[in-house]
Amino acid sequence: MLLVKVARKCVVIGLSLGVMASSYAETITGAGASFPYPIYAKWASLYEKETGNKVNYQSIGSGGGQQQIIANTIDFGASDDPMKAELLEQHKLLQFPAIIGGTVPVVNLPEFKAGELKLSGTVLADIFLGKITKWNDPAIKALNESLNLPEKNIIVVRRSDGSGTTFGWTNYLSKVSPEWKEKVGEGKSVKWPTGHGGKGNEGVAAYVKQLKYSIGYVEYAYAKQNNLAWASLQNQAGKFVQPSRDSFMAAAANAQWDKAKGMGIMLTNESGENSWPVTAASFILIHQQAENPKATKAVFDFFDWAFEKGKNAALELDYVPLPKNVVEKIQQKWHDQVKDKDGKAIR
């Protein structure tokens, strides 16, 4: 079994299905983004129960996923930061979306319930820039006139590792704050003006849970699993919205997947009254020339199953499954672009 040398948790989801089934079982390995980890773990568990085939997915961050697939030490990589066209070309990789979800600002404010606090993109940017340092700052009070905001210092928590969640978060802040765009910009890793670093969505969630009066950002499933409160956000239409699969779906409704090579579109700050501002797709990366066609076919089989039979599991965790027409485009790309060493399609 592949061992990825990172101090991160690894999930191997599996149950024995008997000697005969296990003797024919496939095992594939993937690594990367922590954003989709909850749904990939759930899919892997359900998939093995049904087929006997195992998926070993390591939540190491998008940067690690990109590095590992380039090094060809895993069967598929996962990244929330879509790889640029020139890098896909250079490393002969195929990229496709697998799931859609949302990143949420999580807060540890004992005084308030989830969704009570309202924040705007500009206020968020100023908090993460270190300009707004108190919870009762006038800019926050102006958005929350009915709340008795505490006179407490804001503790900022952000990612310490190369992260696609960070890419989506900083992409959003760059769209809503010219100052953020100029001083910090966007990327999997940025030079943070302030804050404590947590590794993975798991690390940020743990820090926010421990530190009173802190704020961080995590994929929505991590907020729910850790019983963390979140803030509602003002979207491009000026409406304050709550994170939910419906608001994520609204943001993705008009996605033009063919607009970018590798289907690498961003869904942040989308128009629409019901759109969640920090919505994102998570992407899968595989080699276009398969050194191990059997393993590559097993990757296709897993995502075929996930796209068809994993929808309910995704919805239960507040992710948004891909529409049927997008899945069909992805499957066509598999056929057209992924070949064995003799140039034959894997499927």
LUMPA-790379 format. One record per residue (C-alpha): chain; x, y, z negated. Coordinates in steps of 0.001 Angstrom, whole numbers, plus 500000, padded with zeros to 6 digits. Layout:
% LUMPA-790379
@unit=A | px=X | py=Y | pz=Z
...
This chain:
% LUMPA-790379
@unit=A | px=500000 | py=500000 | pz=500000
@unit=A | px=501204 | py=503469 | pz=500819
@unit=A | px=502401 | py=505486 | pz=497854
@unit=A | px=502339 | py=509250 | pz=498336
@unit=A | px=504826 | py=510844 | pz=495973
@unit=A | px=502645 | py=513478 | pz=494397
@unit=A | px=501436 | py=513971 | pz=490859
@unit=A | px=497791 | py=513819 | pz=491820
@unit=A | px=495023 | py=511421 | pz=491203
@unit=A | px=494420 | py=508708 | pz=493755
@unit=A | px=491179 | py=506922 | pz=494332
@unit=A | px=490947 | py=503409 | pz=495610
@unit=A | px=487265 | py=502633 | pz=495697
@unit=A | px=486497 | py=498965 | pz=495917
@unit=A | px=484705 | py=495867 | pz=494748
@unit=A | px=485607 | py=492282 | pz=495617
@unit=A | px=483156 | py=490871 | pz=498091
@unit=A | px=484430 | py=487305 | pz=497905
@unit=A | px=487438 | py=485467 | pz=499303
@unit=A | px=486143 | py=485251 | pz=502867
@unit=A | px=485106 | py=488915 | pz=503090
@unit=A | px=488308 | py=490198 | pz=501498
@unit=A | px=490493 | py=488159 | pz=503827
@unit=A | px=489136 | py=490129 | pz=506781
@unit=A | px=488853 | py=493500 | pz=504988
@unit=A | px=490567 | py=496560 | pz=506387
@unit=A | px=492317 | py=499120 | pz=504197
@unit=A | px=492985 | py=502626 | pz=505473
@unit=A | px=494766 | py=505458 | pz=503725
@unit=A | px=494059 | py=509169 | pz=503889
@unit=A | px=495253 | py=512194 | pz=501977
@unit=A | px=494662 | py=515902 | pz=501761
@unit=A | px=491973 | py=518355 | pz=500787
@unit=A | px=490432 | py=518213 | pz=497316
@unit=A | px=487391 | py=520190 | pz=498551
@unit=A | px=485731 | py=517058 | pz=500083
@unit=A | px=487143 | py=514580 | pz=497537
@unit=A | px=483815 | py=513974 | pz=495710
@unit=A | px=481995 | py=512977 | pz=498906
@unit=A | px=484903 | py=510991 | pz=500374
@unit=A | px=485113 | py=509027 | pz=497109
@unit=A | px=481373 | py=508393 | pz=497165
@unit=A | px=481421 | py=507359 | pz=500824
@unit=A | px=484369 | py=505047 | pz=500208
@unit=A | px=482559 | py=503322 | pz=497351
@unit=A | px=479361 | py=502803 | pz=499341
@unit=A | px=481289 | py=501760 | pz=502464
@unit=A | px=483226 | py=499048 | pz=500672
@unit=A | px=480098 | py=497691 | pz=499030
@unit=A | px=478488 | py=497370 | pz=502446
@unit=A | px=481432 | py=496279 | pz=504604
@unit=A | px=484213 | py=495056 | pz=502312
@unit=A | px=486595 | py=497568 | pz=503923
@unit=A | px=488585 | py=499885 | pz=501668
@unit=A | px=489390 | py=503573 | pz=501973
@unit=A | px=492222 | py=504868 | pz=499810
@unit=A | px=491918 | py=508677 | pz=499729
@unit=A | px=494415 | py=510783 | pz=497795
@unit=A | px=493364 | py=514277 | pz=496758
@unit=A | px=496653 | py=516163 | pz=497187
@unit=A | px=495568 | py=519447 | pz=498793
@unit=A | px=495253 | py=520463 | pz=502424
@unit=A | px=498915 | py=521357 | pz=502778
@unit=A | px=499920 | py=517889 | pz=501636
@unit=A | px=497398 | py=516293 | pz=503981
@unit=A | px=498804 | py=518148 | pz=506965
@unit=A | px=502387 | py=517257 | pz=506020
@unit=A | px=501583 | py=513575 | pz=505507
@unit=A | px=499763 | py=513122 | pz=508826
@unit=A | px=502554 | py=514928 | pz=510681
@unit=A | px=505026 | py=512550 | pz=509003
@unit=A | px=502759 | py=509669 | pz=510100
@unit=A | px=502706 | py=508108 | pz=506624
@unit=A | px=498892 | py=507925 | pz=506398
@unit=A | px=496079 | py=506894 | pz=508720
@unit=A | px=494231 | py=510209 | pz=508514
@unit=A | px=494852 | py=513619 | pz=507020
@unit=A | px=492261 | py=516009 | pz=505614
@unit=A | px=492407 | py=519785 | pz=505560
@unit=A | px=490005 | py=522647 | pz=504906
@unit=A | px=492411 | py=524962 | pz=506686
@unit=A | px=491910 | py=524064 | pz=510354
@unit=A | px=495243 | py=523500 | pz=512019
@unit=A | px=496096 | py=526029 | pz=514705
@unit=A | px=495990 | py=525040 | pz=518377
@unit=A | px=499755 | py=525239 | pz=518878
@unit=A | px=500420 | py=522906 | pz=515924
@unit=A | px=497807 | py=520426 | pz=517094
@unit=A | px=499514 | py=520469 | pz=520481
@unit=A | px=503014 | py=520222 | pz=519025
@unit=A | px=502234 | py=517218 | pz=516846
@unit=A | px=499715 | py=515651 | pz=519252
@unit=A | px=496906 | py=515591 | pz=516721
@unit=A | px=493144 | py=515437 | pz=517113
@unit=A | px=491142 | py=517486 | pz=514625
@unit=A | px=487424 | py=517242 | pz=513917
@unit=A | px=485056 | py=518399 | pz=511150
@unit=A | px=483685 | py=515774 | pz=508761
@unit=A | px=481541 | py=517638 | pz=506221
@unit=A | px=480376 | py=521146 | pz=505271
@unit=A | px=480306 | py=522561 | pz=501763
@unit=A | px=480661 | py=525747 | pz=499778
@unit=A | px=483243 | py=527340 | pz=497512
@unit=A | px=481833 | py=529141 | pz=494476
@unit=A | px=483188 | py=531615 | pz=491936
@unit=A | px=482999 | py=529795 | pz=488595
@unit=A | px=483000 | py=531679 | pz=485298
@unit=A | px=483299 | py=530860 | pz=481609
@unit=A | px=480986 | py=533470 | pz=480106
@unit=A | px=479232 | py=531926 | pz=477083
@unit=A | px=476650 | py=534725 | pz=477152
@unit=A | px=475175 | py=533796 | pz=480539
@unit=A | px=473695 | py=530855 | pz=482410
@unit=A | px=474746 | py=529676 | pz=485866
@unit=A | px=473722 | py=532123 | pz=488561
@unit=A | px=472870 | py=535021 | pz=486220
@unit=A | px=475976 | py=537063 | pz=486931
@unit=A | px=475962 | py=538865 | pz=490292
@unit=A | px=479129 | py=539656 | pz=492195
@unit=A | px=479926 | py=541166 | pz=495579
@unit=A | px=482826 | py=540352 | pz=497845
@unit=A | px=484575 | py=543651 | pz=497168
@unit=A | px=484264 | py=543236 | pz=493412
@unit=A | px=485624 | py=539674 | pz=493670
@unit=A | px=488572 | py=540940 | pz=495688
@unit=A | px=489295 | py=543644 | pz=493108
@unit=A | px=489179 | py=541050 | pz=490304
@unit=A | px=491652 | py=538802 | pz=492108
@unit=A | px=493789 | py=541835 | pz=492983
@unit=A | px=494023 | py=542596 | pz=489260
@unit=A | px=492281 | py=545964 | pz=489666
@unit=A | px=489175 | py=544990 | pz=487677
@unit=A | px=490344 | py=543565 | pz=484352
@unit=A | px=487299 | py=543782 | pz=482033
@unit=A | px=483952 | py=542008 | pz=482315
@unit=A | px=482135 | py=545257 | pz=481491
@unit=A | px=483912 | py=547208 | pz=484243
@unit=A | px=481574 | py=549805 | pz=485817
@unit=A | px=481720 | py=548028 | pz=489198
@unit=A | px=480427 | py=544784 | pz=487633
@unit=A | px=477880 | py=546670 | pz=485487
@unit=A | px=476465 | py=548369 | pz=488598
@unit=A | px=475570 | py=544932 | pz=490007
@unit=A | px=474233 | py=543626 | pz=486668
@unit=A | px=472241 | py=546413 | pz=485043
@unit=A | px=470048 | py=543985 | pz=483090
@unit=A | px=472979 | py=542067 | pz=481550
@unit=A | px=474871 | py=542956 | pz=478382
@unit=A | px=478357 | py=542388 | pz=479745
@unit=A | px=481077 | py=541560 | pz=477184
@unit=A | px=484014 | py=543879 | pz=476649
@unit=A | px=486473 | py=541068 | pz=477279
@unit=A | px=489549 | py=540713 | pz=479455
@unit=A | px=489033 | py=538755 | pz=482676
@unit=A | px=491298 | py=535713 | pz=482972
@unit=A | px=491856 | py=534885 | pz=486638
@unit=A | px=492435 | py=531247 | pz=487633
@unit=A | px=493554 | py=530320 | pz=491138
@unit=A | px=495222 | py=527440 | pz=492961
@unit=A | px=498916 | py=526713 | pz=492484
@unit=A | px=499228 | py=524286 | pz=495406
@unit=A | px=498830 | py=524619 | pz=499169
@unit=A | px=495081 | py=524547 | pz=499473
@unit=A | px=492434 | py=524689 | pz=502169
@unit=A | px=490007 | py=525902 | pz=499510
@unit=A | px=492390 | py=528825 | pz=498972
@unit=A | px=492518 | py=529382 | pz=502728
@unit=A | px=488717 | py=529679 | pz=502890
@unit=A | px=488593 | py=531858 | pz=499768
@unit=A | px=491292 | py=534256 | pz=500972
@unit=A | px=489807 | py=534260 | pz=504483
@unit=A | px=486535 | py=535453 | pz=502939
@unit=A | px=488218 | py=538094 | pz=500757
@unit=A | px=490142 | py=539353 | pz=503805
@unit=A | px=486851 | py=539809 | pz=505672
@unit=A | px=485157 | py=541803 | pz=502898
@unit=A | px=488108 | py=543782 | pz=501496
@unit=A | px=490522 | py=545720 | pz=503725
@unit=A | px=492813 | py=546153 | pz=500719
@unit=A | px=492960 | py=542413 | pz=500114
@unit=A | px=493650 | py=541808 | pz=503803
@unit=A | px=496510 | py=544322 | pz=503791
@unit=A | px=498116 | py=543396 | pz=500469
@unit=A | px=497550 | py=539633 | pz=500238
@unit=A | px=495944 | py=538258 | pz=503399
@unit=A | px=494827 | py=534684 | pz=503988
@unit=A | px=496507 | py=531299 | pz=503852
@unit=A | px=496748 | py=527958 | pz=502084
@unit=A | px=499285 | py=529627 | pz=499798
@unit=A | px=499472 | py=533359 | pz=499165
@unit=A | px=501390 | py=535661 | pz=496844
@unit=A | px=498770 | py=536068 | pz=494148
@unit=A | px=498676 | py=539494 | pz=492459
@unit=A | px=497498 | py=537920 | pz=489197
@unit=A | px=496192 | py=534759 | pz=487597
@unit=A | px=496962 | py=531316 | pz=486206
@unit=A | px=497563 | py=528487 | pz=488681
@unit=A | px=495684 | py=525182 | pz=488612
@unit=A | px=496492 | py=522215 | pz=490839
@unit=A | px=493615 | py=521158 | pz=493040
@unit=A | px=489948 | py=521957 | pz=492617
@unit=A | px=490207 | py=519641 | pz=489609
@unit=A | px=492896 | py=521791 | pz=487973
@unit=A | px=491081 | py=525076 | pz=488514
@unit=A | px=487841 | py=523596 | pz=487151
@unit=A | px=489665 | py=522295 | pz=484066
@unit=A | px=491279 | py=525671 | pz=483354
@unit=A | px=488031 | py=527601 | pz=483714
@unit=A | px=486261 | py=525121 | pz=481453
@unit=A | px=488930 | py=525610 | pz=478781
@unit=A | px=489452 | py=529372 | pz=478984
@unit=A | px=486656 | py=531646 | pz=477775
@unit=A | px=486049 | py=534717 | pz=479955
@unit=A | px=487887 | py=533211 | pz=482907
@unit=A | px=486943 | py=533167 | pz=486583
@unit=A | px=488117 | py=530822 | pz=489330
@unit=A | px=486944 | py=529278 | pz=492599
@unit=A | px=486114 | py=525639 | pz=493330
@unit=A | px=484035 | py=523536 | pz=495684
@unit=A | px=480446 | py=523463 | pz=494428
@unit=A | px=480464 | py=519762 | pz=493486
@unit=A | px=483305 | py=520417 | pz=491014
@unit=A | px=481299 | py=523206 | pz=489373
@unit=A | px=478335 | py=520883 | pz=488892
@unit=A | px=480386 | py=517882 | pz=487770
@unit=A | px=482186 | py=520008 | pz=485159
@unit=A | px=479051 | py=521860 | pz=484018
@unit=A | px=480588 | py=525194 | pz=484982
@unit=A | px=478539 | py=528332 | pz=485462
@unit=A | px=478835 | py=530178 | pz=488753
@unit=A | px=478074 | py=533681 | pz=489925
@unit=A | px=475582 | py=534482 | pz=492652
@unit=A | px=477140 | py=536323 | pz=495584
@unit=A | px=476006 | py=539173 | pz=497785
@unit=A | px=476119 | py=538024 | pz=501393
@unit=A | px=476632 | py=539931 | pz=504628
@unit=A | px=472898 | py=540739 | pz=504768
@unit=A | px=473123 | py=542382 | pz=501334
@unit=A | px=471142 | py=539621 | pz=499610
@unit=A | px=472264 | py=537918 | pz=496411
@unit=A | px=472174 | py=534159 | pz=497009
@unit=A | px=472829 | py=531045 | pz=494956
@unit=A | px=475075 | py=528215 | pz=496137
@unit=A | px=473089 | py=525251 | pz=497421
@unit=A | px=473051 | py=522884 | pz=500351
@unit=A | px=470322 | py=525106 | pz=501863
@unit=A | px=472471 | py=528250 | pz=501683
@unit=A | px=475459 | py=526308 | pz=503047
@unit=A | px=473266 | py=524980 | pz=505848
@unit=A | px=472065 | py=528502 | pz=506629
@unit=A | px=475662 | py=529686 | pz=507014
@unit=A | px=476482 | py=526776 | pz=509332
@unit=A | px=473268 | py=527013 | pz=511368
@unit=A | px=474796 | py=528951 | pz=514252
@unit=A | px=478257 | py=527413 | pz=514191
@unit=A | px=479850 | py=527283 | pz=517649
@unit=A | px=482122 | py=524268 | pz=517223
@unit=A | px=483547 | py=524412 | pz=520744
@unit=A | px=484691 | py=527992 | pz=520286
@unit=A | px=488082 | py=526955 | pz=518879
@unit=A | px=490491 | py=524132 | pz=519743
@unit=A | px=490134 | py=521311 | pz=517277
@unit=A | px=486649 | py=522596 | pz=516436
@unit=A | px=488421 | py=524723 | pz=513816
@unit=A | px=485871 | py=527437 | pz=513156
@unit=A | px=485462 | py=529420 | pz=509952
@unit=A | px=482035 | py=529765 | pz=508315
@unit=A | px=482840 | py=532552 | pz=505841
@unit=A | px=480748 | py=535742 | pz=505633
@unit=A | px=478252 | py=534466 | pz=508204
@unit=A | px=475139 | py=536482 | pz=509032
@unit=A | px=471693 | py=535527 | pz=507770
@unit=A | px=469702 | py=536459 | pz=504677
@unit=A | px=470061 | py=532984 | pz=503144
@unit=A | px=473710 | py=532299 | pz=504038
@unit=A | px=476230 | py=531491 | pz=501315
@unit=A | px=479270 | py=533726 | pz=501994
@unit=A | px=482020 | py=531184 | pz=501275
@unit=A | px=480876 | py=528183 | pz=503294
@unit=A | px=483466 | py=525949 | pz=504961
@unit=A | px=483923 | py=522810 | pz=506996
@unit=A | px=486503 | py=520225 | pz=506018
@unit=A | px=488525 | py=518635 | pz=508823
@unit=A | px=490130 | py=515289 | pz=509615
@unit=A | px=493435 | py=514914 | pz=511477
@unit=A | px=494602 | py=511802 | pz=513366
@unit=A | px=497314 | py=511114 | pz=515925
@unit=A | px=496239 | py=511130 | pz=519567
@unit=A | px=498615 | py=508268 | pz=520318
@unit=A | px=497845 | py=505548 | pz=517820
@unit=A | px=500890 | py=503638 | pz=516602
@unit=A | px=498529 | py=501301 | pz=514769
@unit=A | px=495371 | py=501066 | pz=516916
@unit=A | px=493721 | py=498700 | pz=514435
@unit=A | px=494037 | py=501242 | pz=511624
@unit=A | px=492871 | py=504091 | pz=513872
@unit=A | px=489801 | py=502111 | pz=514883
@unit=A | px=489148 | py=501484 | pz=511188
@unit=A | px=489237 | py=505246 | pz=510586
@unit=A | px=486671 | py=505705 | pz=513377
@unit=A | px=484528 | py=502937 | pz=511914
@unit=A | px=484549 | py=504601 | pz=508493
@unit=A | px=483521 | py=508017 | pz=509807
@unit=A | px=480953 | py=506433 | pz=512131
@unit=A | px=479430 | py=504873 | pz=509038
@unit=A | px=479698 | py=508127 | pz=507050
@unit=A | px=478049 | py=510225 | pz=509761
@unit=A | px=475207 | py=507722 | pz=510135
@unit=A | px=474681 | py=506246 | pz=506678
@unit=A | px=476391 | py=508713 | pz=504342
@unit=A | px=473990 | py=511632 | pz=504818
@unit=A | px=471951 | py=511077 | pz=501668
@unit=A | px=475066 | py=510729 | pz=499544
@unit=A | px=476351 | py=514018 | pz=500980
@unit=A | px=473094 | py=515814 | pz=500232
@unit=A | px=473031 | py=514455 | pz=496682
@unit=A | px=476405 | py=516121 | pz=496106
@unit=A | px=475245 | py=519354 | pz=497821
@unit=A | px=477364 | py=518927 | pz=500920
@unit=A | px=475855 | py=519414 | pz=504371
@unit=A | px=476133 | py=516514 | pz=506845
@unit=A | px=477076 | py=517348 | pz=510418
@unit=A | px=474199 | py=517620 | pz=512927
@unit=A | px=473746 | py=514713 | pz=515335
@unit=A | px=474833 | py=516725 | pz=518383
@unit=A | px=478117 | py=517662 | pz=516649
@unit=A | px=478747 | py=514022 | pz=515707
@unit=A | px=478221 | py=513006 | pz=519341
@unit=A | px=480793 | py=515596 | pz=520456
@unit=A | px=483270 | py=514240 | pz=517919
@unit=A | px=482753 | py=510639 | pz=519037
@unit=A | px=483307 | py=511667 | pz=522649
@unit=A | px=486596 | py=513322 | pz=521655
@unit=A | px=487668 | py=510087 | pz=519968
@unit=A | px=487083 | py=508230 | pz=523221
@unit=A | px=488693 | py=510833 | pz=525472
@unit=A | px=491711 | py=511877 | pz=523436
@unit=A | px=492872 | py=508990 | pz=521237
@unit=A | px=494778 | py=506219 | pz=523038
@unit=A | px=497047 | py=503315 | pz=522256
@unit=A | px=500644 | py=503152 | pz=523552
@unit=A | px=499379 | py=501771 | pz=526865
@unit=A | px=497012 | py=504709 | pz=527365
@unit=A | px=493851 | py=502733 | pz=526598
@unit=A | px=491058 | py=504310 | pz=524584
@unit=A | px=490758 | py=503004 | pz=521038
@unit=A | px=487005 | py=503091 | pz=521398
